[in-house]
Amino acid sequence: MPTVAPVRRTAARLAALLVAMLALGVATVPVSPASAARAASPTGLLAAAPGDDEGGTPALREQLDAASKGWLDAKAALNRSVTRQKQLNDRLKTIDVELTERDAKVGEIAGVAYRTGRMGTAAALLASRTPEGFMDRAAALETVAAHEDRTLRDLITTRDEAIRTRTALDGEILEQRKQVTLMGKRKEQAERALEVANKRSATTRDSDDGGSTRGTSTANATPAKRNSDGSWPAESCSVNDPTPASGCITPRTLHALQQAKAAGFTRYVSCHRPSGSGEHPKGRACDFAAQKDGFGGVASGGDRTYGNNLSAYFIRNADPLAVLYVIWFKRIWLPSSGWKSYSGGNGDPSSDHTNHVHLSVY
């Protein structure tokens, strides 16, 4: 058996080389996000995180992101305009009352002037019998004149303010119409993008799995922090992702995650993803597994009910949590449009979102 020794020596060299590579931390097999999540899972059995394929295309996700952001921005601007219009209306009512009162006072002054005539002042002074009386009447007339002058100035100021307030009110009404129109355009943008994407799937129907996403939730989330004008502040991927996915997420994403857990949704979650398209690499999205230990196969029974209720929770609290959209069981919920069909997956539970609820926040 002359060939046995060389074979054994070759095998030994390969084994030594492999040990050396492992000791140096050299990867011999690419590690996928799914593998990384599975290794980080408490059980290591089902926690295969969805890959970059969230269903649809990067272009579709970009369209949905832009459309939902634009809709939320327009809604915030509309709310500001409605608040401002109410303030202006209240102020205008107050001004109208003041204007009525001051107009009446000016009318009284005009009536006195008409009855006494313009020579009344000179006649009053000349009728004085003593120098002291003359000075007293002059002082009294000066006071009356100052009062009349002030009353007239107040009337003019009040009328000017009324004009400015009405002009501002007209501007706010135009602003409201503008924002409503913009919201409509953003709604059309999102629905058109979904329609185009869905047509590419031969199995897509708008009523696909109808009713499967209906769940119940009565929990109210604590609102995320807004700017003083009601808009959402810009946030970066700046806080640690507490899920096994590690990496970073935005403060608003962390808030949504914490609020969901506080509401009782404590099953496996994966947020940050280092590469790919969509919101995961930006730290603005999380995938909430329907099963207890990970993403696994298609959810059924209690797992599906869990996903239904979780998606219902995010929808109920869409405004306080700045929800851009929710995807669950081949359907997507948009703040502008409600539930719509979301197809284009590869037929697997991850891209079809039949094993996890996807949440994207502003």
VENRAQUI-V219196 format. One record per helix or strand. SS is the DSSP state (@ for helix, = for strand). FROM is the first residue (numbers start at 1). LEN is the number of residues. If there is no record, write none. Layout:
BEGIN
ss & from & len
SS & FROM & LEN
SS & FROM & LEN
END
This chain:
BEGIN
ss & from & len
@ & 4 & 20
@ & 33 & 8
@ & 58 & 59
@ & 120 & 7
@ & 131 & 69
= & 239 & 2
= & 248 & 2
@ & 251 & 12
= & 269 & 2
= & 285 & 5
@ & 301 & 16
@ & 318 & 4
= & 323 & 6
= & 331 & 4
= & 338 & 4
= & 356 & 6
END
